[in-house]
Amino acid sequence: MLLSLSFAFAMQPAAAQSILRDAETEALFHEMSKPLIEAAGLSPDNVQVVLIHDGSINAFVAGGQVVYVHSGLIAAAESANEVQGVIAHELGHITGGHVLRFNEGVKMATGIMILSMVLGAAALAAGSGDAGMGIIAAGQQAAMGKFLAFTRTQESSADQAGASFLTKAGISGKGSLSFFKKLQNQEFRYAIPQEDSYARTHPLTGERIQALEQVYHSDPAWEKPSDPALEARFQRVKAKLAGFVDDPKRTLALYPETNKTVPARYARAYAWHKTAFPEKALAEVDSLLKTQPNDPYFLELRGQVLLESGRPEEALESLRQAVRYAPNEPLISSLLGHALIATEKPDNFIEAKSVLKAAIGRDNSNPFAWYQLGIVYDREGDHGRAALATAERYNLENQPRLALANAEQALQSIPTGSSDWIRAQDIAMVSRTAVETEKRKGSDGVR
């Protein structure tokens, strides 16, 4: 821990990693985290839980009110309750302001190191070479020890805060302890020393478990069972994610065809789709829809398989139904917009424009939706707004040069002073600053 896909899954670049976006997963994260966020005194509207495509068992916060969860953590978790324990811990980092206070630890360590270098240099100047080098080395060791102690304190603080949020929310801490024991087993497996936490950023996992057991065992919610419906949804999302990110052979081994459960059929549908067996994928989805014909996420997947198999016209009915049953899911609406455009029928472009604008109105941080809307504007001959939509896309994808070029093109075509013109001006200003910063960094590297 640092401070520690739509369509139906889709990847969105995020620095060196990729964000996985999926309507069903995000809805589940929201429901799982909402009582914890409220218990932490934060607003559920302002806190996000974001899924990162990374196979390691990890979660972190990196500033703001965003909790990042690795896909590997979801794969390792056995229950929604375990993930809630992780989210509670990360909320402890947020409420503790640990990212903001990180520089305090760096500053303390740096102060010790500078002092040791000054004293060491003085000893060297006086002719005591060995003593001088010893002072510098000892100072470096002390500085690192001070910094690691600082991060361990933050981790312990986040553990206790997370436990208090679980208690206040009336959620059992069994999942939290269970997940810590998984981490401890990983440490045993890779022979990570367990005797001394001095050289670690985190306290020993065994120490953390012992401290939390005292809290959780006395909590009235300790024996409270997790919501069965929530747990069932978690198993669906876990299987869905496995089908999307894992090698299909692995997915089919984990979820063989003899397994007729909902999660297994869900995972296999993704595996068959990835291996270009659309009929097998559709057979799995259709078997799911026989039991739950109005499930928007099954309908979404059916539409996705048809669309990505080159059958956009056939995908429309399933996607329209998915939007009908989940009208507030902009990621599903974006997929419908994509399918409408893919039919290449001019009559469908009017509906696509309406659907995509509504989707962006609910979630304007989806580069794919902006890309699709740009196609509609371009087909209409509205090249200024097509350029603006493209600028929005590149701005979200952190490509400032392309965002700047398209924003400047939009400014030349969109009526001056209009809301779209002002937005293009904002993107141009931000992108120009980013480009100049890149140039300065590049020239600094040359010198």
VOPAGU-2260 file (C-alpha; in pm, 1 decimal, decimal comma):
REM VOPAGU-2260
SITE   aa  ch    i         X         Y         Z
SITE  MET   A    0       0,0       0,0       0,0
SITE  LEU   A    1     135,1     339,0     -90,9
SITE  LEU   A    2      -3,9     471,0     228,3
SITE  SER   A    3    -147,2     190,9     279,9
SITE  LEU   A    4   -1454,7    -280,1   -1773,5
SITE  SER   A    5   -1774,5     -61,9   -1955,7
SITE  PHE   A    6   -1819,0    -193,2   -2244,4
SITE  ALA   A    7   -1852,9    -413,1   -2013,4
SITE  PHE   A    8   -1498,5    -363,9   -1888,0
SITE  ALA   A    9   -1277,4     -97,5   -2044,6
SITE  MET   A   10    -925,3      19,9   -1975,5
SITE  GLN   A   11    -841,5     384,2   -1930,3
SITE  PRO   A   12    -474,2     491,7   -1908,3
SITE  ALA   A   13    -366,9     615,8   -1565,6
SITE  ALA   A   14       3,2     694,6   -1562,6
SITE  ALA   A   15     188,9     360,4   -1580,0
SITE  GLN   A   16    -121,2     163,3   -1487,3
SITE  SER   A   17    -468,7     129,5   -1632,3
SITE  ILE   A   18    -799,4     207,4   -1469,6
SITE  LEU   A   19   -1064,3     -56,5   -1525,8
SITE  ARG   A   20   -1409,5      90,9   -1563,4
SITE  ASP   A   21   -1723,6    -117,4   -1541,1
SITE  ALA   A   22   -2074,1      -6,8   -1447,2
SITE  GLU   A   23   -2155,3    -310,4   -1233,0
SITE  THR   A   24   -1822,7    -302,4   -1048,6
SITE  GLU   A   25   -1846,6      69,2    -975,9
SITE  ALA   A   26   -2203,6      28,7    -847,8
SITE  LEU   A   27   -2086,6    -251,0    -616,9
SITE  PHE   A   28   -1790,0     -49,3    -489,0
SITE  HIS   A   29   -2024,3     241,1    -417,7
SITE  GLU   A   30   -2261,9      24,4    -215,4
SITE  MET   A   31   -1982,2    -155,0     -29,1
SITE  SER   A   32   -1803,0     164,9      65,1
SITE  LYS   A   33   -2093,6     402,2     132,1
SITE  PRO   A   34   -2154,0     309,3     499,8
SITE  LEU   A   35   -1778,8     321,8     565,6
SITE  ILE   A   36   -1739,2     659,5     397,8
SITE  GLU   A   37   -2025,4     798,5     603,4
SITE  ALA   A   38   -1876,8     646,6     920,6
SITE  ALA   A   39   -1552,0     826,2     834,9
SITE  GLY   A   40   -1739,9    1157,9     823,8
SITE  LEU   A   41   -1693,4    1195,3     448,8
SITE  SER   A   42   -1947,5    1235,9     168,8
SITE  PRO   A   43   -2009,6     933,0     -58,1
SITE  ASP   A   44   -2049,1    1178,8    -345,6
SITE  ASN   A   45   -1688,9    1293,6    -302,3
SITE  VAL   A   46   -1508,2     963,2    -242,9
SITE  GLN   A   47   -1427,2     723,8    -525,7
SITE  VAL   A   48   -1313,2     363,4    -518,2
SITE  VAL   A   49   -1125,0     300,1    -842,2
SITE  LEU   A   50   -1016,1     -35,5    -984,4
SITE  ILE   A   51    -660,2     -58,5   -1118,2
SITE  HIS   A   52    -543,4    -327,8   -1360,3
SITE  ASP   A   53    -259,5    -474,7   -1155,6
SITE  GLY   A   54    -220,6    -834,0   -1045,4
SITE  SER   A   55     -55,2    -755,4    -711,5
SITE  ILE   A   56    -251,9    -767,7    -387,8
SITE  ASN   A   57    -259,3    -399,6    -306,0
SITE  ALA   A   58    -464,9     -86,6    -246,2
SITE  PHE   A   59    -352,6     270,3    -191,2
SITE  VAL   A   60    -442,4     636,3    -172,4
SITE  ALA   A   61    -240,3     897,5    -356,8
SITE  GLY   A   62    -402,8    1229,0    -274,0
SITE  GLY   A   63    -758,7    1352,3    -281,4
SITE  GLN   A   64   -1046,0    1129,7    -177,2
SITE  VAL   A   65    -977,0     835,6    -406,3
SITE  VAL   A   66    -909,0     477,7    -300,1
SITE  TYR   A   67    -731,1     270,9    -564,4
SITE  VAL   A   68    -783,7    -106,1    -550,0
SITE  HIS   A   69    -574,4    -347,6    -756,1
SITE  SER   A   70    -748,3    -617,7    -956,9
SITE  GLY   A   71    -517,9    -867,1    -786,5
SITE  LEU   A   72    -669,5    -776,2    -451,1
SITE  ILE   A   73   -1020,3    -852,1    -578,8
SITE  ALA   A   74    -895,9   -1184,2    -713,6
SITE  ALA   A   75    -740,0   -1272,6    -376,9
SITE  ALA   A   76   -1038,3   -1164,8    -165,1
SITE  GLU   A   77   -1293,2   -1429,7     -77,7
SITE  SER   A   78   -1570,4   -1193,4      23,5
SITE  ALA   A   79   -1702,8    -841,6      -1,4
SITE  ASN   A   80   -1639,9    -812,2     372,2
SITE  GLU   A   81   -1266,4    -860,6     317,7
SITE  VAL   A   82   -1260,1    -579,5      60,2
SITE  GLN   A   83   -1457,9    -356,9     298,1
SITE  GLY   A   84   -1181,8    -406,0     554,5
SITE  VAL   A   85    -923,7    -286,1     301,4
SITE  ILE   A   86   -1134,9      13,2     199,8
SITE  ALA   A   87   -1182,8     107,8     566,3
SITE  HIS   A   88    -804,1     106,5     615,3
SITE  GLU   A   89    -748,6     329,8     311,2
SITE  LEU   A   90   -1018,1     569,4     433,6
SITE  GLY   A   91    -811,8     590,2     751,3
SITE  HIS   A   92    -525,3     726,1     541,5
SITE  ILE   A   93    -757,6     982,4     383,5
SITE  THR   A   94    -908,2    1109,2     710,0
SITE  GLY   A   95    -563,0    1110,8     868,4
SITE  GLY   A   96    -428,1    1332,0     590,2
SITE  HIS   A   97    -139,0    1089,8     551,1
SITE  VAL   A   98     -57,0    1175,1     190,3
SITE  LEU   A   99     -38,6    1543,4     279,2
SITE  ARG   A  100     173,8    1466,1     585,1
SITE  PHE   A  101     408,7    1236,2     393,0
SITE  ASN   A  102     651,1    1524,4     340,8
SITE  GLU   A  103     679,2    1564,1     718,8
SITE  GLY   A  104     844,4    1223,9     739,8
SITE  VAL   A  105    1072,4    1305,3     446,8
SITE  LYS   A  106    1166,8    1639,2     604,3
SITE  MET   A  107    1254,8    1482,6     939,8
SITE  ALA   A  108    1470,1    1218,4     772,8
SITE  THR   A  109    1637,3    1475,2     548,4
SITE  GLY   A  110    1722,5    1693,2     848,8
SITE  ILE   A  111    1899,8    1405,0    1021,6
SITE  MET   A  112    2088,8    1315,9     704,0
SITE  ILE   A  113    2204,4    1674,1     642,2
SITE  LEU   A  114    2323,6    1709,2    1001,2
SITE  SER   A  115    2521,7    1385,2     978,8
SITE  MET   A  116    2680,9    1499,6     653,2
SITE  VAL   A  117    2785,3    1831,5     808,8
SITE  LEU   A  118    2935,9    1657,5    1113,2
SITE  GLY   A  119    3097,1    1392,0     895,1
SITE  ALA   A  120    3246,1    1656,5     667,4
SITE  ALA   A  121    3387,6    1837,1     971,3
SITE  ALA   A  122    3547,8    1515,3    1093,0
SITE  LEU   A  123    3692,2    1450,8     748,5
SITE  ALA   A  124    3832,5    1806,1     737,1
SITE  ALA   A  125    3996,2    1747,7    1076,3
SITE  GLY   A  126    4173,3    1442,7     936,5
SITE  SER   A  127    3951,9    1174,6    1090,5
SITE  GLY   A  128    3855,3     993,8     767,9
SITE  ASP   A  129    3713,9     677,8     921,5
SITE  ALA   A  130    3521,9     870,2    1184,5
SITE  GLY   A  131    3379,8    1107,5     924,7
SITE  MET   A  132    3258,1     828,1     700,2
SITE  GLY   A  133    3115,2     647,8    1002,7
SITE  ILE   A  134    2917,0     955,1    1106,7
SITE  ILE   A  135    2772,8     992,4     754,6
SITE  ALA   A  136    2679,5     623,1     731,4
SITE  ALA   A  137    2521,2     625,7    1077,7
SITE  GLY   A  138    2328,1     938,9     988,4
SITE  GLN   A  139    2189,8     779,0     673,3
SITE  GLN   A  140    2082,4     474,0     870,7
SITE  ALA   A  141    1920,0     690,8    1139,0
SITE  ALA   A  142    1739,8     897,9     877,1
SITE  MET   A  143    1599,0     588,6     709,5
SITE  GLY   A  144    1496,7     447,9    1047,8
SITE  LYS   A  145    1317,7     770,7    1133,7
SITE  PHE   A  146    1131,6     772,3     802,2
SITE  LEU   A  147    1027,4     406,9     829,8
SITE  ALA   A  148     906,7     463,0    1185,4
SITE  PHE   A  149     697,2     751,8    1056,1
SITE  THR   A  150     529,5     536,6     786,6
SITE  ARG   A  151     470,9     251,8    1034,4
SITE  THR   A  152     294,8     495,5    1264,3
SITE  GLN   A  153      72,3     606,0     976,9
SITE  GLU   A  154     -13,8     246,1     892,1
SITE  SER   A  155    -103,2     164,2    1253,2
SITE  SER   A  156    -313,9     478,9    1270,4
SITE  ALA   A  157    -497,6     380,8     949,6
SITE  ASP   A  158    -558,1      30,6    1092,4
SITE  GLN   A  159    -722,5     170,8    1403,4
SITE  ALA   A  160    -920,8     432,3    1211,4
SITE  GLY   A  161   -1043,2     167,3     968,0
SITE  ALA   A  162   -1153,2     -52,6    1257,4
SITE  SER   A  163   -1349,4     236,3    1405,7
SITE  PHE   A  164   -1523,7     297,6    1071,7
SITE  LEU   A  165   -1625,8     -68,9    1047,0
SITE  THR   A  166   -1759,2     -55,4    1402,6
SITE  LYS   A  167   -1954,0     265,1    1346,0
SITE  ALA   A  168   -2099,1     124,8    1022,1
SITE  GLY   A  169   -2205,5    -195,5    1197,7
SITE  ILE   A  170   -1985,9    -409,6     970,4
SITE  SER   A  171   -1795,6    -708,0    1109,8
SITE  GLY   A  172   -1417,2    -693,2    1122,8
SITE  LYS   A  173   -1387,1   -1063,8    1040,6
SITE  GLY   A  174   -1310,9    -982,9     678,1
SITE  SER   A  175   -1042,1    -735,5     779,3
SITE  LEU   A  176    -864,4    -992,0     996,4
SITE  SER   A  177    -908,8   -1261,1     733,4
SITE  PHE   A  178    -742,1   -1044,9     471,6
SITE  PHE   A  179    -452,2    -954,5     700,4
SITE  LYS   A  180    -396,8   -1327,9     753,8
SITE  LYS   A  181    -384,2   -1371,1     376,1
SITE  LEU   A  182    -111,4   -1106,5     362,8
SITE  GLN   A  183      73,1   -1282,0     644,6
SITE  ASN   A  184      57,7   -1611,8     454,1
SITE  GLN   A  185     202,6   -1435,1     150,1
SITE  GLU   A  186     489,8   -1309,8     364,5
SITE  PHE   A  187     554,4   -1660,6     497,0
SITE  ARG   A  188     542,5   -1795,8     142,4
SITE  TYR   A  189     808,4   -1553,7      20,3
SITE  ALA   A  190    1017,8   -1586,7     336,7
SITE  ILE   A  191     977,1   -1223,0     438,3
SITE  PRO   A  192    1131,1   -1185,7     786,2
SITE  GLN   A  193     877,4   -1156,2    1068,2
SITE  GLU   A  194    1107,1   -1091,5    1365,8
SITE  ASP   A  195    1169,9    -718,0    1340,2
SITE  SER   A  196     969,8    -434,9    1182,4
SITE  TYR   A  197    1257,5    -184,1    1202,8
SITE  ALA   A  198    1342,3    -197,5     832,1
SITE  ARG   A  199     979,8    -207,6     713,4
SITE  THR   A  200     738,5      61,8     599,3
SITE  HIS   A  201     453,9    -128,9     770,2
SITE  PRO   A  202     432,5    -287,3    1114,9
SITE  LEU   A  203     468,7    -665,5    1122,3
SITE  THR   A  204     146,0    -817,8     996,0
SITE  GLY   A  205     127,7   -1037,3    1304,4
SITE  GLU   A  206     143,9    -726,6    1524,8
SITE  ARG   A  207    -132,1    -563,1    1322,4
SITE  ILE   A  208    -353,9    -871,0    1353,6
SITE  GLN   A  209    -297,3    -887,0    1729,6
SITE  ALA   A  210    -381,8    -518,0    1774,0
SITE  LEU   A  211    -697,5    -544,1    1563,3
SITE  GLU   A  212    -821,2    -867,1    1722,2
SITE  GLN   A  213    -857,4    -687,0    2054,0
SITE  VAL   A  214   -1076,8    -424,6    1886,5
SITE  TYR   A  215   -1287,9    -649,1    1666,2
SITE  HIS   A  216   -1364,3    -925,2    1915,8
SITE  SER   A  217   -1528,9    -676,5    2150,7
SITE  ASP   A  218   -1729,2    -513,7    1870,3
SITE  PRO   A  219   -2106,9    -587,8    1875,6
SITE  ALA   A  220   -2089,1    -635,5    1497,2
SITE  TRP   A  221   -1827,4    -914,3    1522,2
SITE  GLU   A  222   -2083,1   -1193,4    1476,5
SITE  LYS   A  223   -2303,0    -996,4    1237,0
SITE  PRO   A  224   -2320,1   -1178,3     901,4
SITE  SER   A  225   -2242,3    -992,9     581,6
SITE  ASP   A  226   -2535,9    -905,5     355,4
SITE  PRO   A  227   -2593,7   -1219,2     138,2
SITE  ALA   A  228   -2708,3   -1010,7    -158,9
SITE  LEU   A  229   -2393,0    -798,7    -140,2
SITE  GLU   A  230   -2175,7   -1106,8    -116,6
SITE  ALA   A  231   -2350,2   -1264,6    -417,3
SITE  ARG   A  232   -2288,3    -949,3    -620,0
SITE  PHE   A  233   -1923,6    -954,2    -516,2
SITE  GLN   A  234   -1881,7   -1310,0    -642,8
SITE  ARG   A  235   -2034,0   -1203,5    -974,8
SITE  VAL   A  236   -1796,2    -910,4   -1009,9
SITE  LYS   A  237   -1496,2   -1117,6    -902,2
SITE  ALA   A  238   -1575,1   -1380,7   -1167,8
SITE  LYS   A  239   -1644,6   -1113,1   -1427,8
SITE  LEU   A  240   -1310,1    -948,9   -1355,7
SITE  ALA   A  241   -1130,0   -1283,6   -1378,0
SITE  GLY   A  242   -1288,8   -1345,4   -1715,3
SITE  PHE   A  243   -1174,6   -1005,4   -1836,7
SITE  VAL   A  244    -814,4    -986,8   -1708,1
SITE  ASP   A  245    -701,5   -1350,6   -1685,8
SITE  ASP   A  246    -582,4   -1577,3   -1961,2
SITE  PRO   A  247    -893,2   -1756,5   -2094,1
SITE  LYS   A  248    -735,7   -2097,8   -2025,2
SITE  ARG   A  249    -697,2   -2004,4   -1660,6
SITE  THR   A  250   -1053,4   -1871,6   -1645,4
SITE  LEU   A  251   -1195,2   -2190,4   -1796,4
SITE  ALA   A  252    -990,0   -2397,8   -1551,2
SITE  LEU   A  253   -1117,4   -2197,6   -1254,1
SITE  TYR   A  254   -1473,9   -2198,5   -1384,3
SITE  PRO   A  255   -1518,8   -2525,5   -1578,0
SITE  GLU   A  256   -1832,4   -2589,4   -1780,2
SITE  THR   A  257   -1952,8   -2830,4   -1515,7
SITE  ASN   A  258   -1994,3   -2529,0   -1285,8
SITE  LYS   A  259   -2339,3   -2386,2   -1358,6
SITE  THR   A  260   -2338,1   -2105,1   -1101,1
SITE  VAL   A  261   -2400,6   -1746,1   -1206,5
SITE  PRO   A  262   -2040,1   -1633,5   -1142,3
SITE  ALA   A  263   -1900,2   -1927,4   -1340,2
SITE  ARG   A  264   -2120,8   -1864,0   -1642,3
SITE  TYR   A  265   -2037,6   -1494,3   -1622,9
SITE  ALA   A  266   -1662,0   -1563,6   -1620,4
SITE  ARG   A  267   -1686,6   -1812,4   -1907,2
SITE  ALA   A  268   -1882,9   -1565,8   -2119,0
SITE  TYR   A  269   -1587,3   -1326,4   -2100,5
SITE  ALA   A  270   -1335,9   -1604,5   -2163,0
SITE  TRP   A  271   -1518,6   -1729,1   -2474,2
SITE  HIS   A  272   -1555,6   -1371,2   -2600,1
SITE  LYS   A  273   -1183,6   -1307,4   -2555,7
SITE  THR   A  274   -1098,6   -1623,3   -2749,7
SITE  ALA   A  275   -1325,9   -1521,7   -3040,0
SITE  PHE   A  276   -1600,3   -1775,4   -2977,0
SITE  PRO   A  277   -1897,8   -1536,0   -2979,0
SITE  GLU   A  278   -2162,0   -1807,6   -3004,9
SITE  LYS   A  279   -2029,7   -1981,4   -2694,2
SITE  ALA   A  280   -2015,1   -1645,0   -2514,5
SITE  LEU   A  281   -2372,1   -1565,8   -2618,4
SITE  ALA   A  282   -2489,0   -1908,5   -2504,7
SITE  GLU   A  283   -2351,6   -1839,7   -2155,2
SITE  VAL   A  284   -2508,2   -1491,8   -2143,2
SITE  ASP   A  285   -2842,4   -1618,2   -2272,1
SITE  SER   A  286   -2846,0   -1884,9   -2001,4
SITE  LEU   A  287   -2799,3   -1607,0   -1746,2
SITE  LEU   A  288   -3076,1   -1399,4   -1901,4
SITE  LYS   A  289   -3319,4   -1691,1   -1881,7
SITE  THR   A  290   -3301,6   -1666,8   -1503,5
SITE  GLN   A  291   -3275,5   -1285,0   -1485,2
SITE  PRO   A  292   -3412,3   -1139,2   -1810,4
SITE  ASN   A  293   -3408,1    -779,1   -1684,1
SITE  ASP   A  294   -3053,8    -775,3   -1548,6
SITE  PRO   A  295   -2892,8    -468,6   -1712,3
SITE  TYR   A  296   -2538,1    -602,0   -1678,8
SITE  PHE   A  297   -2618,0    -932,4   -1851,0
SITE  LEU   A  298   -2793,7    -736,0   -2124,3
SITE  GLU   A  299   -2494,3    -503,9   -2148,9
SITE  LEU   A  300   -2258,6    -799,2   -2195,2
SITE  ARG   A  301   -2482,7    -953,5   -2459,5
SITE  GLY   A  302   -2475,5    -626,4   -2650,7
SITE  GLN   A  303   -2099,7    -600,8   -2611,8
SITE  VAL   A  304   -2038,8    -950,1   -2751,5
SITE  LEU   A  305   -2259,7    -879,0   -3053,2
SITE  LEU   A  306   -2109,4    -535,3   -3113,4
SITE  GLU   A  307   -1749,0    -650,8   -3089,2
SITE  SER   A  308   -1828,6    -948,6   -3311,8
SITE  GLY   A  309   -1925,0    -710,4   -3591,9
SITE  ARG   A  310   -2301,8    -726,5   -3537,3
SITE  PRO   A  311   -2390,1    -376,8   -3407,2
SITE  GLU   A  312   -2746,0    -381,8   -3543,1
SITE  GLU   A  313   -2820,7    -696,7   -3341,0
SITE  ALA   A  314   -2661,2    -541,8   -3030,9
SITE  LEU   A  315   -2900,9    -247,1   -3018,1
SITE  GLU   A  316   -3200,6    -419,2   -2862,1
SITE  SER   A  317   -3000,7    -567,0   -2574,0
SITE  LEU   A  318   -2822,4    -236,9   -2509,8
SITE  ARG   A  319   -3142,4     -33,9   -2524,3
SITE  GLN   A  320   -3293,9    -269,6   -2268,9
SITE  ALA   A  321   -2982,0    -239,9   -2051,7
SITE  VAL   A  322   -3014,6     139,0   -2055,0
SITE  ARG   A  323   -3386,8     108,4   -1980,9
SITE  TYR   A  324   -3322,3    -103,2   -1670,7
SITE  ALA   A  325   -3017,1     100,2   -1561,6
SITE  PRO   A  326   -3089,2     456,7   -1679,1
SITE  ASN   A  327   -2831,9     611,0   -1446,1
SITE  GLU   A  328   -2534,2     407,2   -1569,8
SITE  PRO   A  329   -2344,9     632,3   -1814,2
SITE  LEU   A  330   -2096,8     360,4   -1907,2
SITE  ILE   A  331   -2377,0     144,1   -2045,6
SITE  SER   A  332   -2523,0     443,8   -2228,7
SITE  SER   A  333   -2182,0     507,6   -2384,4
SITE  LEU   A  334   -2175,4     152,9   -2516,6
SITE  LEU   A  335   -2519,6     200,4   -2670,3
SITE  GLY   A  336   -2396,0     521,1   -2834,4
SITE  HIS   A  337   -2099,6     330,3   -2976,3
SITE  ALA   A  338   -2327,7      59,3   -3119,1
SITE  LEU   A  339   -2558,9     316,0   -3277,6
SITE  ILE   A  340   -2264,8     482,4   -3451,7
SITE  ALA   A  341   -2121,6     145,6   -3558,2
SITE  THR   A  342   -2437,8      68,0   -3757,3
SITE  GLU   A  343   -2331,2     346,7   -3998,0
SITE  LYS   A  344   -2699,4     441,0   -4036,5
SITE  PRO   A  345   -2758,5     818,8   -4036,2
SITE  ASP   A  346   -3095,3     778,4   -3862,1
SITE  ASN   A  347   -2917,6     625,0   -3561,4
SITE  PHE   A  348   -2682,4     921,7   -3522,4
SITE  ILE   A  349   -2953,9    1141,9   -3372,2
SITE  GLU   A  350   -3017,9     883,6   -3099,2
SITE  ALA   A  351   -2644,0     831,5   -3051,2
SITE  LYS   A  352   -2589,8    1202,9   -2995,0
SITE  SER   A  353   -2868,3    1218,3   -2737,3
SITE  VAL   A  354   -2748,5     907,0   -2555,6
SITE  LEU   A  355   -2383,9    1016,1   -2547,3
SITE  LYS   A  356   -2460,1    1370,3   -2429,6
SITE  ALA   A  357   -2672,8    1227,2   -2148,6
SITE  ALA   A  358   -2392,4     986,4   -2054,5
SITE  ILE   A  359   -2133,3    1264,8   -2046,1
SITE  GLY   A  360   -2374,0    1478,7   -1843,8
SITE  ARG   A  361   -2361,6    1214,6   -1570,8
SITE  ASP   A  362   -1992,9    1127,7   -1610,4
SITE  ASN   A  363   -1769,3    1356,4   -1814,4
SITE  SER   A  364   -1450,7    1164,9   -1725,3
SITE  ASN   A  365   -1497,0     891,5   -1986,7
SITE  PRO   A  366   -1257,6     944,7   -2282,1
SITE  PHE   A  367   -1436,4     680,9   -2490,7
SITE  ALA   A  368   -1770,5     864,1   -2465,2
SITE  TRP   A  369   -1605,0    1189,0   -2574,8
SITE  TYR   A  370   -1442,5    1006,6   -2867,3
SITE  GLN   A  371   -1777,4     869,9   -2981,9
SITE  LEU   A  372   -1947,6    1207,7   -2943,2
SITE  GLY   A  373   -1670,4    1363,0   -3151,9
SITE  ILE   A  374   -1752,6    1117,6   -3431,0
SITE  VAL   A  375   -2118,1    1227,3   -3423,4
SITE  TYR   A  376   -2027,4    1597,0   -3438,9
SITE  ASP   A  377   -1785,8    1532,3   -3725,5
SITE  ARG   A  378   -2052,2    1343,5   -3923,1
SITE  GLU   A  379   -2286,9    1638,9   -3868,8
SITE  GLY   A  380   -2025,9    1877,5   -4006,5
SITE  ASP   A  381   -1983,4    2049,7   -3667,1
SITE  HIS   A  382   -1604,5    2036,3   -3680,4
SITE  GLY   A  383   -1557,0    2285,1   -3397,2
SITE  ARG   A  384   -1742,2    2071,3   -3142,8
SITE  ALA   A  385   -1583,4    1758,8   -3286,6
SITE  ALA   A  386   -1245,3    1916,1   -3210,2
SITE  LEU   A  387   -1366,1    2013,3   -2860,4
SITE  ALA   A  388   -1484,1    1657,5   -2789,1
SITE  THR   A  389   -1145,6    1530,0   -2908,1
SITE  ALA   A  390    -969,3    1783,3   -2684,5
SITE  GLU   A  391   -1176,0    1659,2   -2389,2
SITE  ARG   A  392   -1071,5    1303,4   -2469,1
SITE  TYR   A  393    -700,1    1381,3   -2489,1
SITE  ASN   A  394    -719,8    1598,1   -2178,2
SITE  LEU   A  395    -855,8    1299,5   -1984,1
SITE  GLU   A  396    -590,1    1072,1   -2134,0
SITE  ASN   A  397    -316,2    1311,1   -2018,7
SITE  GLN   A  398    -195,3    1392,5   -2370,7
SITE  PRO   A  399    -159,5    1773,0   -2345,8
SITE  ARG   A  400      -6,9    1832,8   -2689,9
SITE  LEU   A  401    -298,2    1666,7   -2868,4
SITE  ALA   A  402    -548,0    1829,0   -2630,0
SITE  LEU   A  403    -396,2    2172,0   -2701,1
SITE  ALA   A  404    -400,8    2127,7   -3079,0
SITE  ASN   A  405    -766,8    2026,6   -3079,4
SITE  ALA   A  406    -871,6    2293,3   -2828,5
SITE  GLU   A  407    -710,0    2562,4   -3045,0
SITE  GLN   A  408    -889,7    2422,6   -3349,6
SITE  ALA   A  409   -1219,2    2434,1   -3158,8
SITE  LEU   A  410   -1161,9    2797,6   -3059,7
SITE  GLN   A  411   -1141,7    2894,3   -3427,4
SITE  SER   A  412   -1481,6    2743,1   -3510,5
SITE  ILE   A  413   -1703,3    2768,2   -3202,1
SITE  PRO   A  414   -1885,9    3101,4   -3141,8
SITE  THR   A  415   -1675,8    3327,5   -2919,9
SITE  GLY   A  416   -1804,6    3360,7   -2565,6
SITE  SER   A  417   -2028,4    3051,9   -2577,0
SITE  SER   A  418   -2000,3    2791,1   -2301,1
SITE  ASP   A  419   -1826,6    2551,2   -2541,7
SITE  TRP   A  420   -1581,3    2824,5   -2643,2
SITE  ILE   A  421   -1501,2    2895,3   -2277,3
SITE  ARG   A  422   -1447,0    2522,7   -2215,1
SITE  ALA   A  423   -1212,4    2500,0   -2515,4
SITE  GLN   A  424   -1022,8    2800,0   -2380,2
SITE  ASP   A  425    -989,5    2629,9   -2038,9
SITE  ILE   A  426    -851,7    2310,3   -2194,3
SITE  ALA   A  427    -611,8    2510,5   -2411,1
SITE  MET   A  428    -481,9    2700,3   -2108,0
SITE  VAL   A  429    -429,1    2389,2   -1895,4
SITE  SER   A  430    -274,9    2194,4   -2183,7
SITE  ARG   A  431     -41,7    2479,1   -2281,1
SITE  THR   A  432      87,4    2494,2   -1923,7
SITE  ALA   A  433     141,7    2117,2   -1923,7
SITE  VAL   A  434     326,4    2131,0   -2256,1
SITE  GLU   A  435     552,4    2411,6   -2130,6
SITE  THR   A  436     623,4    2212,4   -1814,8
SITE  GLU   A  437     719,0    1910,7   -2027,7
SITE  LYS   A  438     952,4    2128,1   -2233,2
SITE  ARG   A  439    1122,5    2267,9   -1921,8
SITE  LYS   A  440    1171,3    1919,0   -1779,6
SITE  GLY   A  441    1314,7    1804,6   -2111,0
SITE  SER   A  442    1560,5    2091,9   -2129,4
SITE  ASP   A  443    1659,0    2039,6   -1764,1
SITE  GLY   A  444    1741,8    1681,4   -1850,0
SITE  VAL   A  445    1968,2    1790,5   -2136,4
SITE  ARG   A  446    2174,9    2032,7   -1929,0
